[in-house]
């Protein structure tokens, strides 16, 4: 019998003839093994699990679970010896645009852990909402979480969205992730994507004027002001409040899509640039990101930013840069040459909020995890990330269908790297493992929808593009010029 596993293990050795006993006889941590390496042995007298850590043992159990799903109690005798190519295999879920209930979020995390994804990038703050209870700045969840309508894309509703996670719920989710070997990476995007923050505390923008929480998708001009010293005091206190909830090693501070129109006309920003010897507004953003980074480093955290934050060329080399869009003027490459590191999450292969007709399962699987222009940086590439943004995802079924099985494909990319078996192999194994989605209550995309025909892809693309008017496109293009 052909047994399918995802990610495909690096080594599968046939054992003796006959069936293995279904009982786990031993599970132990072997410090000699790599932290994420495991060995799973199915023998006639039982099952033995060894791993370089407790998490690695969980990986072995996930592999065993996949074997059981296919073989029931008629387990073959075999040995699996495995370990990942990349230590960074992340998944991102946006809970800011449309709130995802805690139990649904746990279900998504549990499914991701099954496929050995090991980092959860939690996006809970954006222009359309702040979604975590804040002790130091309660207006963030009292005002910033309240959106008076939903007009994202061609959707039109005046229904109020006011949900957020309590601190207790956040702790429960972080603990749940820990039990599954998943590290949580919180993100507070700065200096842009802060409309919900400025709706609660407008004094930290350049204009100082109140603005409402956004009901539409897009890029917006009001961003945090780096010319005001009180802005940095606010950020540090806010981060202190969040670090109490997120004890992990990493913190994402965004840095993408930050139009600098108000910076250019702000006397305080201009004064800051003169005092710091900064020649461009992009360098001013680098200065701002570096000050926030310095604070987080003092708290023992490693900082991650989106790749636009590197455009100034002055980013702290200890900062991890997440590549999602064009690397303008090779800024990421230069950052890595100075010792910086990167995570690969290119839009066309990693963004799962697009219909399969735009980003097919094959597209996700065929991500170039070590882009040619960055390959010379060697081990500077930490790994990969798959993402779901929720501007156009309003229900749990759509969330699950858009993510699965695309997240599973990304998991194999991160686990096997350039040595992955190929899309056709993955597709065949994924079909055999469809029962895993049923087991965990996941509404995965039907097989017929994984790689749509050209006609169907064109139809899906045309339908999706109805979310963006010509005026919206022109506005985004204009704002991108001043980022």
C-alpha positions as CSV (number, residue, x, y, z in Angstrom):
1,X,0.0,0.0,0.0
2,X,1.3,3.5,-0.9
3,X,1.2,5.7,2.2
4,X,0.9,9.4,1.7
5,X,2.5,11.9,4.1
6,X,2.6,15.8,4.1
7,X,5.2,17.1,4.4
8,X,6.8,14.3,2.5
9,X,9.5,12.9,4.9
10,X,13.1,13.0,3.7
11,X,13.7,9.3,4.5
12,X,11.3,6.4,4.8
13,X,12.8,2.9,5.4
14,X,10.8,-0.3,4.9
15,X,10.7,-2.6,8.0
16,X,10.0,-6.3,8.5
17,X,7.1,-8.0,6.8
18,X,3.7,-8.0,8.6
19,X,1.9,-5.3,10.6
20,X,3.2,-3.1,13.4
21,X,1.6,-3.2,16.8
22,X,-0.5,0.0,17.2
23,X,0.6,1.0,20.7
24,X,3.3,3.6,21.4
25,X,5.9,1.9,23.5
26,X,8.2,4.8,24.0
27,X,8.4,8.5,23.3
28,X,11.6,10.4,24.3
29,X,13.7,13.4,23.6
30,X,17.2,12.7,22.3
31,X,19.4,15.8,22.7
32,X,21.8,14.4,20.1
33,X,19.2,15.0,17.4
34,X,18.5,18.3,15.8
35,X,15.8,20.4,17.6
36,X,13.2,19.6,14.9
37,X,14.4,16.2,13.8
38,X,12.4,13.1,14.7
39,X,12.5,9.3,14.2
40,X,9.3,7.3,14.0
41,X,9.6,3.5,14.2
42,X,6.7,1.2,13.6
43,X,7.6,-2.4,14.6
44,X,5.8,-5.6,15.3
45,X,6.2,-5.0,19.0
46,X,5.0,-1.4,19.0
47,X,5.8,2.2,18.1
48,X,8.9,4.1,19.1
49,X,9.2,7.9,18.9
50,X,12.4,10.0,19.3
51,X,12.8,13.7,18.7
52,X,15.3,16.4,19.3
53,X,12.7,18.2,21.4
54,X,9.1,17.8,22.6
55,X,8.0,19.6,19.5
56,X,9.9,17.2,17.2
57,X,8.1,14.3,19.0
58,X,4.8,16.1,18.2
59,X,5.9,16.1,14.5
60,X,6.4,12.3,14.7
61,X,2.9,11.9,16.2
62,X,1.4,14.0,13.4
63,X,3.1,11.7,10.8
64,X,1.8,8.7,12.7
65,X,-1.7,10.2,12.7
66,X,-1.5,10.5,8.9
67,X,-0.4,6.8,8.6
68,X,-3.3,5.7,10.9
69,X,-5.8,7.7,8.8
70,X,-4.9,5.6,5.8
71,X,-4.1,2.2,7.3
72,X,-6.3,2.1,10.4
73,X,-4.8,-0.6,12.7
74,X,-3.1,-2.4,9.9
75,X,0.1,-0.4,10.3
76,X,3.0,-1.3,8.1
77,X,6.4,-1.8,9.7
78,X,8.6,1.1,8.7
79,X,10.9,3.9,10.0
80,X,10.6,7.6,9.2
81,X,13.6,9.8,9.7
82,X,12.9,13.4,9.1
83,X,13.7,17.0,9.8
84,X,13.0,20.4,8.1
85,X,15.0,22.3,5.6
86,X,13.8,25.6,7.0
87,X,13.4,26.4,10.7
88,X,10.8,29.1,9.8
89,X,7.5,27.7,8.5
90,X,5.0,30.4,9.3
91,X,1.3,31.0,8.7
92,X,-0.4,34.4,9.0
93,X,-4.0,35.1,9.8
94,X,-5.5,38.6,9.7
95,X,-8.1,39.1,12.4
96,X,-8.3,42.9,12.1
97,X,-10.4,43.3,9.0
98,X,-12.9,40.6,9.9
99,X,-12.8,39.2,13.4
100,X,-12.2,35.4,13.7
101,X,-13.7,33.9,16.9
102,X,-11.2,32.3,19.3
103,X,-12.5,28.8,18.7
104,X,-12.2,29.1,15.0
105,X,-8.8,30.5,15.3
106,X,-7.7,27.6,17.5
107,X,-9.1,25.2,14.8
108,X,-7.0,26.9,12.1
109,X,-3.9,26.7,14.4
110,X,-4.5,23.1,15.2
111,X,-4.7,22.2,11.5
112,X,-1.6,24.2,10.7
113,X,0.4,22.4,13.5
114,X,-0.7,19.1,12.0
115,X,1.3,19.9,8.9
116,X,4.3,21.0,11.0
117,X,3.9,24.8,10.4
118,X,5.7,26.2,13.5
119,X,5.0,30.0,13.7
120,X,1.7,31.8,13.9
121,X,1.9,35.4,12.6
122,X,-1.1,37.0,14.3
123,X,-2.3,40.2,12.6
124,X,-4.7,41.9,15.0
125,X,-4.4,45.6,14.2
126,X,-5.1,47.5,11.0
127,X,-7.0,50.5,9.6
128,X,-10.3,48.6,10.0
129,X,-9.9,47.5,13.6
130,X,-7.8,46.9,16.7
131,X,-8.7,43.5,18.1
132,X,-7.0,42.9,21.5
133,X,-8.0,44.3,24.9
134,X,-5.4,46.8,26.0
135,X,-4.8,47.5,29.6
136,X,-2.7,50.7,29.3
137,X,-4.7,52.2,26.4
138,X,-8.3,51.0,26.7
139,X,-9.6,53.3,24.0
140,X,-7.8,51.0,21.5
141,X,-10.5,48.3,22.1
142,X,-13.3,50.6,23.2
143,X,-13.0,52.8,20.1
144,X,-10.4,51.2,17.8
145,X,-12.3,47.9,17.7
146,X,-15.6,49.6,16.6
147,X,-16.1,49.8,12.9
148,X,-19.4,51.5,11.8
149,X,-20.0,49.4,8.7
150,X,-18.3,47.1,6.2
151,X,-17.7,48.5,2.7
152,X,-14.7,46.6,1.7
153,X,-14.7,45.7,-2.0
154,X,-18.2,45.5,-3.5
155,X,-19.7,44.5,-0.1
156,X,-22.0,47.1,1.4
157,X,-23.2,46.8,5.0
158,X,-23.8,49.3,7.8
159,X,-23.6,46.6,10.5
160,X,-21.2,47.6,13.3
161,X,-18.2,45.3,14.0
162,X,-17.0,45.7,17.6
163,X,-15.4,42.4,18.6
164,X,-12.0,41.9,20.1
165,X,-10.1,39.3,22.1
166,X,-10.0,39.6,25.9
167,X,-6.6,39.3,27.5
168,X,-7.7,36.0,28.9
169,X,-8.5,34.7,25.4
170,X,-5.2,35.9,24.1
171,X,-3.4,34.0,26.9
172,X,-5.4,30.9,26.1
173,X,-4.5,31.1,22.4
174,X,-0.8,31.6,23.1
175,X,-0.8,28.7,25.6
176,X,-2.7,26.5,23.0
177,X,-0.1,27.3,20.4
178,X,2.6,26.4,22.9
179,X,1.1,23.0,23.5
180,X,1.3,22.3,19.7
181,X,4.8,23.5,19.3
182,X,3.7,26.7,17.5
183,X,5.3,30.1,18.5
184,X,3.1,33.2,18.2
185,X,4.4,36.3,16.5
186,X,2.2,39.3,17.2
187,X,2.1,42.2,14.7
188,X,1.3,45.8,15.3
189,X,1.9,47.6,12.0
190,X,3.8,50.9,12.3
191,X,3.9,53.6,11.1
192,X,1.1,52.9,8.6
193,X,-2.1,50.9,8.8
194,X,-2.9,52.7,12.0
195,X,-6.3,54.3,11.4
196,X,-7.9,52.3,14.2
197,X,-5.1,53.4,16.5
198,X,-5.5,57.1,15.5
199,X,-9.3,56.9,15.9
200,X,-8.6,56.2,19.6
201,X,-5.5,58.4,20.0
202,X,-5.4,61.0,17.2
203,X,-2.6,63.0,18.9
204,X,0.0,60.6,17.6
205,X,-0.6,61.4,14.0
206,X,1.0,64.4,12.2
207,X,-2.3,66.2,11.9
208,X,-3.6,65.4,15.3
209,X,-7.1,65.3,14.0
210,X,-9.7,62.6,14.9
211,X,-10.4,60.1,12.1
212,X,-12.9,57.2,12.2
213,X,-12.0,53.5,12.0
214,X,-12.0,52.7,8.3
215,X,-14.9,50.8,6.8
216,X,-13.1,50.4,3.4
217,X,-10.0,48.5,2.3
218,X,-7.0,50.4,1.0
219,X,-3.9,52.4,1.9
220,X,-4.5,55.6,4.0
221,X,-2.6,58.8,4.5
222,X,-2.8,59.2,8.2
223,X,0.1,57.4,9.8
224,X,2.1,57.7,13.1
225,X,4.2,60.9,13.4
226,X,8.0,60.2,14.1
227,X,8.6,63.9,14.7
228,X,6.7,63.8,18.0
229,X,8.7,62.3,20.9
230,X,5.4,61.4,22.6
231,X,4.7,59.0,19.7
232,X,7.6,56.9,20.8
233,X,6.6,57.0,24.4
234,X,3.1,55.8,23.4
235,X,4.6,53.0,21.3
236,X,6.9,51.8,24.0
237,X,4.1,51.7,26.6
238,X,1.8,49.9,24.2
239,X,4.5,47.3,23.4
240,X,5.1,46.8,27.1
241,X,1.4,46.1,27.5
242,X,1.5,43.6,24.7
243,X,4.7,41.9,25.7
244,X,2.9,40.8,28.9
245,X,0.6,38.7,26.6
246,X,3.2,37.5,24.1
247,X,6.3,35.9,25.7
248,X,7.8,34.6,22.4
249,X,11.1,35.6,20.8
250,X,9.7,37.7,17.9
251,X,7.6,40.8,17.4
252,X,6.4,42.1,14.0
253,X,6.2,45.9,13.6
254,X,4.9,46.0,10.0
255,X,6.4,48.9,8.1
256,X,4.5,48.4,4.8
257,X,2.3,50.7,2.8
258,X,3.1,53.9,4.7
259,X,2.4,57.0,2.5
260,X,4.6,59.8,3.7
261,X,2.5,62.8,2.3
262,X,1.8,64.2,5.8
263,X,5.4,63.6,6.9
264,X,6.7,65.7,4.0
265,X,4.6,68.7,5.2
266,X,5.0,68.1,9.0
267,X,7.4,70.6,10.6
268,X,8.2,68.2,13.4
269,X,9.1,65.4,10.9
270,X,11.3,67.8,9.0
271,X,12.9,68.9,12.2
272,X,13.6,65.3,13.2
273,X,15.2,64.6,9.8
274,X,17.5,67.6,10.1
275,X,18.5,66.7,13.7
276,X,19.2,63.0,12.7
277,X,20.9,63.8,9.4
278,X,18.3,62.0,7.4
279,X,18.1,62.8,3.7
280,X,14.9,61.0,2.6
281,X,11.5,60.2,4.1
282,X,12.3,56.5,3.6
283,X,15.3,57.0,5.9
284,X,13.0,58.7,8.4
285,X,10.9,55.5,8.4
286,X,14.1,53.5,8.9
287,X,15.0,55.7,11.8
288,X,11.5,55.2,13.3
289,X,11.6,51.4,12.9
290,X,15.1,51.3,14.4
291,X,14.0,53.2,17.5
292,X,11.1,50.8,18.0
293,X,13.5,47.9,17.3
294,X,16.0,49.2,19.9
295,X,13.2,49.1,22.6
296,X,12.1,45.6,21.7
297,X,15.7,44.4,21.6
298,X,16.1,45.7,25.1
299,X,13.3,43.4,26.1
300,X,15.0,40.4,24.4
301,X,12.8,40.3,21.3
302,X,13.9,40.0,17.6
303,X,12.0,42.4,15.3
304,X,10.4,41.6,11.9
305,X,9.3,44.1,9.3
306,X,7.8,44.0,5.8
307,X,10.3,44.7,3.1
308,X,9.2,48.4,2.5
309,X,10.8,49.2,5.8
310,X,14.2,48.5,4.3
311,X,13.7,51.1,1.4
312,X,15.7,53.7,3.4
313,X,18.8,51.5,3.4
314,X,19.4,52.2,7.1
315,X,17.6,49.4,8.8
316,X,19.1,47.7,11.9
317,X,20.9,44.6,10.5
318,X,19.5,42.5,13.3
319,X,15.9,43.1,11.9
320,X,14.3,40.2,10.0
321,X,12.7,41.4,6.7
322,X,9.7,39.7,5.3
323,X,9.7,39.9,1.5
324,X,6.2,40.1,0.0
325,X,6.5,42.7,-2.8
326,X,9.2,44.0,-5.2
327,X,12.6,44.5,-3.6
328,X,13.1,48.1,-4.8
329,X,16.7,48.9,-5.6
330,X,17.8,45.6,-4.0
331,X,17.4,47.0,-0.5
332,X,16.6,43.6,1.0
333,X,19.7,42.2,-0.8
334,X,21.8,45.0,0.7
335,X,20.3,44.4,4.1
336,X,21.2,40.7,3.9
337,X,24.7,41.5,2.8
338,X,25.1,43.4,6.1
339,X,24.0,40.3,8.0
340,X,20.3,40.7,7.9
341,X,17.9,37.8,7.5
342,X,14.7,37.3,5.5
343,X,11.4,35.4,5.4
344,X,9.9,34.7,1.9
345,X,6.2,35.4,1.4
346,X,5.8,36.6,-2.2
347,X,2.3,37.7,-3.0
348,X,1.8,35.6,-6.1
349,X,2.7,32.3,-4.3
350,X,1.8,32.9,-0.7
351,X,-1.3,35.1,-0.4
352,X,-4.3,32.8,0.1
353,X,-7.0,35.5,0.2
354,X,-7.1,35.4,-3.6
355,X,-9.3,32.9,-5.3
356,X,-7.7,29.7,-6.6
357,X,-8.1,31.1,-10.1
358,X,-5.5,33.8,-9.2
359,X,-3.3,31.8,-6.8
360,X,-3.7,28.1,-7.5
361,X,-2.6,25.3,-5.2
362,X,0.3,24.7,-7.7
363,X,1.3,28.4,-7.5
364,X,1.6,28.0,-3.7
365,X,3.6,24.8,-4.0
366,X,6.0,26.3,-6.6
367,X,7.2,29.2,-4.5
368,X,10.9,29.9,-5.0
369,X,11.9,29.7,-1.4
370,X,15.4,30.8,-2.1
371,X,15.0,33.6,-4.7
372,X,17.9,33.9,-7.2
373,X,18.8,37.4,-6.2
374,X,19.1,36.5,-2.5
375,X,20.6,33.1,-2.9
376,X,24.1,34.4,-2.4
377,X,23.1,35.5,1.1
378,X,23.3,31.8,2.1
379,X,21.6,31.0,5.3
380,X,20.2,34.5,5.6
381,X,16.9,33.1,4.4
382,X,15.1,31.7,7.4
383,X,12.1,30.2,5.6
384,X,8.6,30.9,4.3
385,X,5.2,32.1,5.3
386,X,1.7,31.6,3.9
387,X,-0.9,34.3,4.5
388,X,-4.6,35.0,4.6
389,X,-5.9,38.6,4.7
390,X,-9.6,39.0,5.5
391,X,-10.8,42.2,3.7
392,X,-13.0,39.8,1.5
393,X,-13.3,36.9,4.0
394,X,-16.3,37.3,6.1
395,X,-17.2,33.8,7.2
396,X,-15.4,30.8,8.7
397,X,-16.1,28.5,5.7
398,X,-14.5,30.9,3.2
399,X,-11.6,31.3,5.6
400,X,-11.0,27.5,5.7
401,X,-11.6,26.9,2.0
402,X,-9.2,29.6,1.0
403,X,-6.5,28.3,3.4
404,X,-6.8,24.6,2.9
405,X,-5.1,22.8,1.3
406,X,-2.9,25.9,0.3
407,X,-1.4,26.1,3.8
408,X,-0.5,22.4,3.6
409,X,1.4,23.1,0.3
410,X,3.3,25.9,1.9
411,X,4.1,23.6,4.8
412,X,5.8,21.2,2.5
413,X,7.7,24.1,0.8
414,X,9.1,25.2,4.1
415,X,9.8,21.6,5.3
416,X,11.5,20.4,2.1
417,X,12.8,23.6,0.5
418,X,14.2,23.2,-3.0
419,X,14.3,19.4,-2.5
420,X,10.5,19.0,-2.4
421,X,9.1,16.1,-4.5
422,X,7.1,18.2,-7.0
423,X,3.5,19.4,-7.3
424,X,2.1,16.3,-8.9
425,X,3.4,14.2,-6.0
426,X,2.0,16.6,-3.5
427,X,-1.4,16.7,-5.2
428,X,-1.7,12.9,-5.2
429,X,-0.7,12.7,-1.5
430,X,-3.1,15.6,-0.6
431,X,-6.0,13.7,-2.2
432,X,-5.1,10.6,-0.1
433,X,-5.0,12.8,3.0
434,X,-8.4,14.6,2.5
435,X,-9.8,12.7,5.6
436,X,-7.6,14.8,7.8
437,X,-9.7,17.8,7.1
438,X,-12.9,16.0,7.9
439,X,-11.4,14.8,11.1
440,X,-10.6,18.4,12.3
441,X,-13.8,19.9,10.9
442,X,-12.1,21.9,8.2
443,X,-14.0,22.9,5.0
444,X,-11.2,22.5,2.5
445,X,-11.4,23.5,-1.2
446,X,-12.7,20.6,-3.4
447,X,-10.1,18.9,-5.5
448,X,-11.7,20.2,-8.7
449,X,-10.9,23.8,-7.5
450,X,-7.3,23.4,-6.7
451,X,-6.0,24.3,-10.2
452,X,-8.9,25.8,-12.1
453,X,-9.1,25.6,-15.9
454,X,-8.1,28.8,-17.7
455,X,-11.8,29.6,-18.4
456,X,-12.7,29.1,-14.7
457,X,-9.6,31.1,-13.6
458,X,-10.6,34.0,-15.8
459,X,-14.1,33.9,-14.4
460,X,-12.8,34.0,-10.8
461,X,-10.4,36.8,-11.5
462,X,-13.1,38.9,-13.2
463,X,-15.4,38.3,-10.2
464,X,-12.7,39.2,-7.7
465,X,-11.7,42.3,-9.5
466,X,-15.2,43.7,-9.0
467,X,-14.0,44.5,-5.5
468,X,-11.8,47.3,-6.9
469,X,-13.2,50.3,-8.8
470,X,-11.1,52.3,-11.2
471,X,-11.0,55.1,-8.7
472,X,-9.8,52.8,-6.0
473,X,-7.0,51.6,-8.2
474,X,-5.9,55.1,-9.1
475,X,-5.9,56.1,-5.4
476,X,-3.7,53.1,-4.5
477,X,-1.3,53.8,-7.3
478,X,-1.0,57.5,-6.2
479,X,-0.3,56.5,-2.6
480,X,2.2,53.9,-3.6
481,X,4.3,56.7,-5.2
482,X,4.7,58.4,-1.8
483,X,5.5,55.3,0.2
